[in-house]
Amino acid sequence: MAPARSIAVLAACLLLAGCGSRTPGDEEQVRDVLATFVRAVEGRDYQRLCDDVFAPDLLEGVESIGLPCEVALRNSLGEVREPRLTVGAVDVRGDDASAQVRTSAQGQEPSSDTVRLERVDGRWKVSSLADPESATPTPTP
């Protein structure tokens, strides 16, 4: 999926929405980043999404359409109302993670998706939306 399309799909789905080394609290940090995503969209804080939530590769995809990240997000997310996100299973594998999410927003169909995250400079950031068919959820305790 093209990077620009990936961010559009991620935004739409999020708003519609243990192997390897693992440090304590990774799962909670992943959940916190996803909660920050929803709060930022709800509060129209696009700068926070660009600075704190999206991984560098995802930012490149957003900006590849020729607009700064904040402008691109304002154009695509400006009409979203009452975003909701429920995080299910989180799977952390080294510096990569995935989270099963259920998302909805006012006037939009709910969606179930897999969000991919990566650790960037010690912080978790959203890197992409994975194909739900390829997801292998890990049961939560």
LINSULGI-V805119 format. One record per pair of residues at least 4 apart in sequence whose C-alpha atoms are under 6 Angstrom apart, sorted by the first residue. I is the first residue (numbers start at 0). J is the second residue. If there is no record, write none. Layout:
I	J
I	J
//
This chain:
2	60
3	60
3	61
5	9
6	10
8	12
9	13
9	128
10	14
11	15
12	16
13	102
14	82
14	102
14	103
14	104
15	102
15	103
15	104
15	107
15	109
16	83
16	84
16	102
16	103
17	91
17	92
18	92
19	92
19	93
20	93
21	93
35	39
38	42
39	43
39	44
45	69
46	50
46	69
47	51
48	52
49	53
52	124
52	125
53	124
53	125
54	124
54	125
54	126
57	126
59	63
61	68
62	66
62	67
62	68
66	71
72	76
73	77
80	104
80	105
81	104
81	105
82	103
82	104
83	102
83	103
84	101
84	102
85	100
85	101
86	99
86	100
87	99
87	100
88	98
88	99
88	137
88	138
88	139
89	97
89	98
90	96
90	97
90	137
91	96
92	96
94	117
94	118
95	116
95	117
96	115
96	116
97	114
97	115
97	116
98	113
98	114
99	112
99	113
100	111
100	112
101	110
101	111
102	109
102	110
103	109
112	131
113	128
113	129
113	131
114	128
114	129
115	126
115	127
115	128
116	124
116	125
116	126
117	123
117	124
118	122
118	123
//
